[in-house]
C-alpha cells in the first residue's frame, strides 16, 4: 500500500510539474476582433486585438509597426508590461497603458501563475501595415 501511495504521489508531482511548465511556456492567444479603415483619416486604420494569456503565459519581446499608436486596457487579471527602457509595471483589470510609434515592448506577460489574463489593444496605424507584431532581436 505504501509503495502505491508513493508511486501515486510521484506520478501526481510529475504531472503537475509538466503541466506547469507547459502552461508557463504557453504563448499569448491573439485575436483581431475589429479591423476598420478610418474614413476621415485617409491611409489609417483602427484594429482591436484581444490578447489572452494563460496562467504564467507571456509573449516574447517585440515591436509593433512604426506607424502604430496602441492603447491597451486590461479586461481580466493582471498584465506585467515593460516598454522601452522603462520599469516593468503590473496593470490590473480596468487599468490601461499606451505605446507610441516605434516603442519596444520588452515584457508582456500574465502577472499570475494561477489565473488567466486578457487585454484589449487598440491600434491606430497605417492601413498598409498588416503585420502587427514583430519579434525583437536579442
N, C-alpha and C positions, 0 to 999 in steps of 0.2 A: 504494500500500500504506500509506504514512504517513497519508494522508487517511482511509483506512478505519480505521486504529488510533485516530486522533484522534476520529473520529465514534463509534466504539465506546466509547471512554473517556468522552466527553461523555454519551452515552446512559446508560452504567452509572452515572455520577455523578448524573445527573438522576433516574434510577430509584431509586437508594439514598436520595437526599435526600427524594424524595416518599414513599418507604416509611417513612423515619424520622419524617417529620412526621405521617404517618397513624398510625403506631404510638404516637407520643408523645401524640397527641390522643385516643387510644382511651380511652373511659370504662371504668370497672370493670364487670365482669360480676357481677351479684348473683343468687344462687340461694337461695331459702328451702329448707333441707334438713330442717328439723324444725319442727313447729308443734304445740304441745300445751298445753291448759289445765292448770293446776296443781290437782289435785283437793283438795289440803289448804290452798290459799290462794284462796278464792273471788274471782273477778274478775281473777285474774292468769294470764298465760300465759308459756311459755318458747318462744322461737323461735331456731333455729340458722340463721345466714346465712353462706353461703360467698361470699367476696369475692375475685374473681380479677382481677389486673392484668397486662396485657401489659407488655413492656419499656417503661419510660417512662410507663406509664399512671397516671392519677390520678382522683380524684373531686373535684368542686367542694366548696367549703366548705359544711358542712351541720350540721344538728342532728338529733337523734332525738326521739321523743315524750318529753314532760316526765316521763312515768312510767317511762321505760326506764333500767334499770341494765344495762350492757353489759360483758361480759368477752370479750376477744379474744385469740386465740392465732395466731401466725404459723405456717403449715403448710409454706410453701415460700418461699425467697428472703428478701427484707428489705423492710420497710414503714416509710416515714417518716410519722410522725404528730405532730400538734400539737393539743392540747386546751386550750381557753380561751386564756389569755394565757401559758401555759407555753412552755418552749422546744420546738422541734421535736426529736424523738428518732427514731433508727432502731432498730427491733426486728427481730431476725433469727429464723430458723427455731427454734421451740421457746420463744421468749420471748413474754410476754403483757403486756397492759395492760388497764385498765378505764376506763370512763366512767360518771360519776354522772348521775342525772337532771338535765336542764337544761344539761348541758355543751355547748359549741360545739366542733365538730370542724373547725378551720381548715385543717388539712392532713391528707390521707390519700392516700398515693401509693406507688408502687413506687419503692424507693430505687435501682434499677438501670435503666439504659437498654438493657441487653442480655439480661437474664434475666427470666422471669416471676416473679410473687409471688402467694401466696394466704394468706388468713387466714380463720379461723372466728370469727364474732362471735356470742356467745350473749346474747340479750336476755331479760330478765325485765321484763315490762311489763303494763299494764292490757290485758285481753283486748279491750276496745273500741278500742284503738289499732291501726289496721290499716296506716296509712302509716308506714313505718319510717325514711324519710329525707326531710327537708325542707330545701330549699336555704336558705342564709343570705343575707340582703340584704347587699350590699356597702357 
